[in-house]
Amino acid sequence: MLDHLIFNVKKWFEISNDMSAITANNKNYYACPSRFTVMAETPIKNPNTGNSWRVLNDAEVTCVGAGQDVYFFDGQLEIYADSDENKHPNNAVYSHYYYTGVVEKTNVRNVIWGVNSF
């Protein structure tokens, strides 16, 4: 009985499985998938330096957050410098692995929702 009284005091918001975002109490909340693949050649900005990079190969990463047009990820991406003289990874003078970042939703595929991927 006590749990019934406690739960009736809280505000509840209906969220259906096909919603990508909701607004509750004048705040926007965005759906966050479990994992997704960042596509090769996707531009990535280094949040520390502002340098531009590109992803060398498709890479599956873990989603740790979402915004209106972006996903925040944790995972290993092999990247290369994206300067005028280094437009292709074969010509890249510097490459390394990138572990966390932000990617536009339009640059991901194979989005996995939930913990099971059947």
C-alpha positions in Angstrom: 0.0 0.0 0.0 2.8 2.4 0.8 4.4 1.9 -2.6 1.1 2.8 -4.2 0.9 6.1 -2.3 4.5 7.0 -3.1 4.1 6.2 -6.8 0.9 8.2 -7.1 2.7 11.3 -5.9 5.3 11.2 -8.7 4.7 12.7 -12.2 4.7 10.1 -15.0 5.2 10.7 -18.7 4.1 8.3 -21.4 6.9 7.2 -23.6 6.2 4.8 -26.5 8.9 2.7 -28.1 8.9 4.6 -31.4 9.7 8.0 -29.9 13.1 9.5 -30.5 12.5 12.4 -28.1 10.1 13.6 -25.5 9.5 16.9 -23.6 8.7 16.7 -19.9 8.6 19.6 -17.5 9.8 21.9 -20.3 13.0 19.8 -20.8 13.9 17.7 -23.9 15.0 14.1 -23.5 16.4 12.1 -26.4 16.5 8.4 -26.9 19.9 6.8 -26.6 20.6 3.5 -28.4 22.9 0.8 -26.9 25.4 0.7 -29.8 25.9 2.0 -33.4 28.4 2.0 -36.1 30.3 5.2 -37.1 30.9 5.1 -40.8 34.3 5.4 -42.5 35.1 9.0 -43.7 32.9 10.5 -41.0 34.3 13.9 -39.9 35.0 14.1 -36.2 36.0 17.3 -34.3 38.5 16.9 -31.4 36.8 18.6 -28.5 40.1 19.5 -26.9 41.9 21.1 -29.9 39.1 21.7 -32.5 41.2 19.8 -35.1 39.3 18.0 -37.8 39.7 14.3 -38.2 38.1 11.6 -40.3 37.3 8.0 -39.3 39.5 5.5 -41.2 37.2 2.4 -41.0 33.6 1.6 -39.9 33.7 1.1 -36.1 31.0 -0.1 -33.7 30.9 2.1 -30.5 28.8 2.3 -27.4 26.3 5.2 -27.1 26.6 7.1 -23.8 24.2 10.0 -24.6 22.1 11.7 -27.3 21.1 15.2 -28.4 18.8 16.5 -31.0 21.1 15.8 -33.9 24.1 14.0 -32.3 25.1 10.9 -30.4 27.8 10.8 -27.8 29.9 7.7 -27.9 32.6 5.7 -26.2 34.6 3.3 -28.3 37.7 3.0 -30.4 37.9 4.8 -33.7 41.0 4.9 -35.9 41.2 8.4 -37.2 43.5 10.4 -39.5 44.2 14.1 -39.9 41.8 15.9 -42.3 43.9 18.7 -43.7 43.9 20.0 -47.3 47.0 17.9 -48.2 45.8 14.8 -46.4 42.4 14.0 -47.8 42.9 10.2 -47.9 44.2 8.0 -45.2 47.0 6.6 -47.4 48.4 10.1 -47.5 47.8 10.9 -43.8 50.9 12.0 -41.9 49.3 11.3 -38.5 46.7 8.9 -37.3 45.8 7.5 -33.9 42.9 6.0 -32.0 40.0 8.1 -30.7 38.0 6.8 -27.7 35.1 9.2 -26.9 33.4 11.8 -29.0 30.3 13.3 -30.7 29.0 12.2 -34.1 26.0 13.5 -36.1 23.1 11.0 -36.2 23.3 11.1 -40.0 26.8 9.6 -39.9 25.8 6.4 -38.1 24.2 3.1 -39.1 23.4 -0.3 -37.6 21.8 1.4 -34.6 21.0 -1.2 -31.9 18.3 -0.3 -29.4 18.2 -2.2 -26.1 20.6 -4.8 -24.9 19.6 -7.6 -27.4 20.6 -7.6 -31.0 18.8 -10.4 -32.8 
